[in-house]
Amino acid sequence: MNTRSCRSLFLFYCCLLLSIIPCILTAESAWNGHTPPGSSTRAPFNSYYVPPGAKEYHCTSPLIQYKGVWEYVYSSRFIRNVVRATRQKQATATLRISGDCTGFEWFGNCAQYYGSAKMSVDQKLLSVVDTGCNSTTPRPGQRLFATYSLNLTAGYHTVTIESLGDGIIDLNGLVLTCPSQTSSPSISLPTPHQQPRSDTPGWTLTQKGSTGVNAMQLAVISETEAIVIDKVEHNSLTTENGTPAWASLYNLKTHDVTPLNMQSNSFCAGGSFLSNGTLINVGGNPVVSDHTSAADFGDVDGLQSIRLFENGIMNEYHNAVRMASSRWYSTTVRVGDGSALIMGGSKKGGWINNATTNNPTIEFYPPKNIQGSNGLPVRSSFLVDTLNSNLFPIAFVLPDGTIFVAANNDAMIYDWKTNTERRLPSIPNGVRVTYPMAGTGLLLPLSSDNGYTPEVLLCGGSTVDDKKPGYEISSQDPASDQCSRMVLNDEGIKAGWSVEHMPEARLMPDAVLLPTGQIVVVNGAGSGISGYSNVPDPVGMSNAANPVLTPSVYDPTAPAGSRFSSEGMPMSNIPRMYHSIATLTPNGDIMIAGSNPNLDRSEIAYGTEYRVEWLSPPYMQSGRPRMEVHKTSIGFGEAFCVELPELENIQLDEIRVALMDLGFVTHAVHSNSRLVYLDVVREGTSGSTLCFKGPPHGGVYPPGPGFLYIVYKGTPSEGVKIMVGDGNGPPVDHGALENMLKSTQVDQYEKSKTGTTKDDEGSE
């Protein structure tokens, strides 16, 4: 490129810059409790962000080597007032990086007149990046390219940006994610070692894919997709508007990820499917000028939100669809008529619940008239008595239509139709199982073999005193290894809880049901308490430490004392702490993702985690039965037949039909998770055709979506999605709905607040 061309480039660039609408750039982030000046003022969004613990290389860094003609272009609108720009074909910018680095981001400007570039590592093409965007003037501080799943060998490597010469490209800075730069304090992390693989079938753990947003909440919505939901933060995934996404669709087959647009802040929301298959996402956190985030994101108060995921879009209609009261950390379960029961939570963001923030009520979507409530919340004395550790109660629908609920170290059976509570024996040994002393729980498999008698299992948690002030709680306080199990009939309740012990203590574990009836326990910490930035000795920002890296398997049918095993289980090298998840997939393996005990995206210990792991049971390596399904729904008690083309002359004692709800997973709570073994119809079975009956009623399996697995000699097929029931929406009491809307305000928390102190803010 000659001198005249360079001068033309410079003049062209400057003319564009002069017409940019002034925008606000601030070195501070406006996030979840921290609000710098100007955060409530609308402005074009600038996504340039360096997470704590990440490494920034500004375009002026001598470590970035330029070849070809790269002009310095100066403007106060740029980060540090300058970018390097070129339009010369094959001009390159190169940075040497360590093999420990897992990702990098390229930040610069975009506009209609901008061109393309190749992104390469060690001359291997990663992507061709089009830096154009729908703007007539350069839009500064944009994330032009990012990858978070580099798998580099030891030593050094080169990242290269190469101009294709079809327009301007520029470089404002590169941000590297390199965990080796941020070692953890010696008090916490054990050294992880991947267990060697053997040639014989066994459990395997592989790493593939990136969620794009932290997997704080997750639900499998089809055979091929899961929805991932987070809070408002500087996630790696970007929406079509150029702002970081805080929800995504993850393709379980291709591992592609698609950003979702969200309207309100879903920070620590709950969720459930309805009887017609609609997913609702409930509650969240306040927003903008006093509490949550920058106005640039366009989000609104989420405390009363009921978000409806329909046709790939998350819809919100605050004027017509909302909760009657504000809820953060509430639990949502689908009841026997297909509607959602919404329980407990806090009236605003915080940490350990207390009487001033507690929301000790239950409401429904759609609203119901329970005991004269006419659509408004009904009070629960249980949710008063279980303060302070009672957020995200563990709840499951029982076959008789009532609800099992555990909170703190207590439990009850709740009859929602009569609004009555039956208290159960306290959880033994003072173990608390709900946030922030979070354990996990499951309803054990149901079948007609024992008359659908329900039995629950609660595992992990902590004996930390929930009345103790935060400054006296340590990240090194030991978690609990206790599992408590109870049969929920009169005889079992009289006998009380039986106690078992996991191989390792866990806070914030995830318990995942397999179609075989086994349970896999993964994730969590060996010490501390849930949340971040609250205890006097956090690790990074985490209130918890000593991540548990090896899964355990629990067989509920084995003799007591021999039900748990970690033998042959592969060890992860990724800490899965606060805000992580695990779920069974339709394929039959376990998806493990998330972990972010931080105010915002961070690379300090323990950093925001986007990598996905896949834990595969031994049956994934066996010859698996293949199922052909010709219907998409099954009615209660209805005969249902499938073809098993590879099986002839089926022996009924070798086969089981598993109907599963994979649940809505967040904060170690697996709402609606369920396994029901269906009855095989003997006279309807011949050759390779297998016929069975749908669940007897909505107490055994509440109407709504599920996944069907055929388990042959202990090996399950892949799951097929079906609708249980008639597929209709839940009943609507129009009078109750009208009264709720008339008696409550839209986003009332935002309207009522007049100012805050630090104690009011969502530190969580």
Number of C-alpha atoms within 10 A of each C-alpha: 10 7 9 9 12 17 12 11 18 16 13 12 17 14 11 14 18 12 11 15 13 11 15 15 19 13 10 12 16 25 22 27 26 20 19 17 11 15 23 18 12 14 17 17 21 23 20 23 20 19 20 16 21 21 16 17 16 20 25 16 12 10 13 18 14 18 11 16 19 20 16 15 17 16 13 11 18 19 22 14 11 19 24 21 24 25 25 22 18 17 20 22 21 17 18 15 18 16 17 18 23 18 18 21 20 22 26 27 25 26 19 16 18 21 22 21 25 19 22 17 18 12 12 12 11 14 13 16 18 18 23 21 18 12 13 14 21 24 25 25 23 22 26 20 19 19 18 20 18 14 11 16 11 10 9 13 17 15 19 24 24 24 27 21 17 15 20 26 30 28 23 25 25 24 20 25 26 20 19 13 14 17 13 16 11 8 11 17 17 14 6 15 11 12 14 9 13 10 5 8 13 17 19 21 20 11 16 11 20 24 30 28 30 33 32 27 31 29 27 25 23 19 17 16 20 20 25 27 27 25 27 27 25 23 25 22 24 26 16 11 11 18 23 24 28 29 32 26 25 23 19 19 10 10 16 14 22 18 21 21 20 23 18 26 28 31 28 26 30 32 30 26 29 26 27 19 22 17 22 23 23 29 35 29 33 32 26 25 21 24 27 28 27 29 20 18 22 16 20 21 26 29 33 27 31 27 25 19 18 12 8 9 12 17 17 18 13 19 10 13 19 27 29 25 24 25 31 31 30 26 29 33 29 27 27 23 19 26 27 24 20 24 29 27 28 29 25 24 28 21 24 25 25 18 11 9 17 22 26 23 20 22 25 24 25 22 29 25 20 18 11 10 16 19 26 25 23 20 17 18 12 22 25 17 13 22 19 23 26 35 30 31 30 30 28 27 27 26 20 15 21 20 21 24 21 27 27 32 22 22 22 19 20 22 15 19 12 10 13 14 19 11 14 19 15 18 25 16 11 14 27 30 33 32 32 29 29 33 32 27 29 26 22 22 24 24 18 14 10 8 9 17 19 23 18 19 20 23 30 33 36 32 18 21 14 22 12 11 11 15 10 9 19 20 25 20 17 22 30 26 20 24 23 19 23 21 19 19 12 9 9 16 14 13 13 19 21 15 18 18 16 20 15 18 22 31 36 36 31 30 30 28 24 23 29 22 20 17 21 24 23 24 31 35 30 30 26 29 31 29 26 21 18 22 21 13 18 19 26 24 21 27 31 33 32 22 23 27 23 22 25 21 20 20 16 17 10 11 8 12 9 12 17 20 15 17 11 16 18 23 18 21 15 20 24 29 32 32 26 30 33 31 28 26 24 24 18 21 20 22 18 23 29 32 25 29 29 25 21 20 23 23 24 22 25 28 27 27 27 22 21 20 20 20 24 20 20 14 18 20 14 12 10 18 18 16 22 12 14 10 11 11 18 20 18 18 15 14 16 19 20 17 16 19 13 10 16 11 10 16 12 13 8 10 17 22 24 28 28 27 25 25 24 28 27 28 27 30 29 33 29 26 26 26 28 23 25 21 20 20 15 11 9 13 18 13 12 16 18 24 20 21 19 23 26 16 19 22 19 24 31 29 32 30 27 29 23 26 27 27 19 20 14 15 23 27 25 22 23 19 20 21 21 26 25 14 19 14 17 20 14 13 14 15 13 20 22 14 16 23 20 10 11 14 17 20 22 15 20 18 10 8 9 8 9 11 9 11 11 16 20 21 19 21
